[in-house]
Amino acid sequence: MKSNRMIIAVFSLMVIGSMLLAACGAAGSGKTKVGLSFSDFAVERWKNEEVLMRKLLEEKGYEVISQEANHDVKLQNDQIDNMVAQGVKGLIVIAEDGAAAATAVDKAAAAGVKVLAYDRLIKTKNIAAYLSFDNVEVGRQEALGVMTALGLPGSTTWTKDNPAKIFMSGGSPTDNNAVLVRQGQMEVIQPYIDEGVITIVADQWVPNWDEAEAQKIMENVLTAQQNKIDAVIASNDGTALGELEALGGQGLAGKVPISGQDATAASCNSIVKGEQTVTVYKDIRLLSPKAVEMMDTLLKGQTISGLQEYSLKVLTGEDLEGNIQALFLPVQQVTKDNVYELIVKSGFQPYEDVYRDIPEDQRPPKP
Ligand code: GAL
């Protein structure tokens, strides 16, 4: 009788214990696991963000699993499935392809995993939240920077009889940010198109935001247009630098205004050298901690405050069902005039990188 009770008591303890372990999500370390899924590490920013988010999550006591998909859409989905199988309770995903990633993310969400779409939208209502920068504003600032460099509005050079010839260089067609960025660019330039003072002579999107690909595209555009390009509205820094290579080959670097985004070290250096015209500063030192804070809130079963509801239709321009909760951080335009203040003094990029190859006597003081 007594031993029967003992057996029942021990058995109950074992059941409760295993339930507790399951609730913690990780039988091994006892820590809750969070997965990070990156599209690639070819783009400068992602590795930095991985390091930062891993550190912050670990400080909060999470175990971090991180995977990088090398631009491979199927691999990214397999990696997400795999992290779910390993028992992650939360996933922060930088999607290579916002539509394709939805397949793996839907499965993860169905398994109870909280998914945060980081920087790039994943096209499903099953994400817990979407955190990014104001991508439409990025596009506006890119186009504004280029228009200002062309002397618009109010130019006497660019008229109906002599419109400025613009090459529109979109980002990766599978990244919804590229679509939002284009929306902002068009908002700014449409009035000039309507007025007839600028004209789009070519429009192409760059797969994977790939620099070498962008260079090739620009070379072909220059050939087709017999070098008659007056400005390039490029969508990020990597593609802008590829395009500047092509422009440089024709003696046009520094003569043709060109935009970008991310305020990478290389592009800030190009800006101080007078080649790239404008970039857009998105402070990832704010984005990554915000993502970690949001994930922590979700995993504690609490509600994230300060989010706004958007329909997938509005965010994508596609016929998609459902709404999601999102937060967009502000962005700032960077040119030669404010790169020191915004990027160097704030410590976003190192002084030595931004002023690389600039003679000592032409550099501002070290901050
Ligand atoms: C976009 C992102 C940009 C840039 C780009 C790749 O999704 O918004 O900041 O990183 O990917 O260069």
Residues whose N, C-alpha, C, O or C-beta is under 5 A from the ligand:
A	BS01	GAL	V43 R120 D175 N177 W209 N236 D262
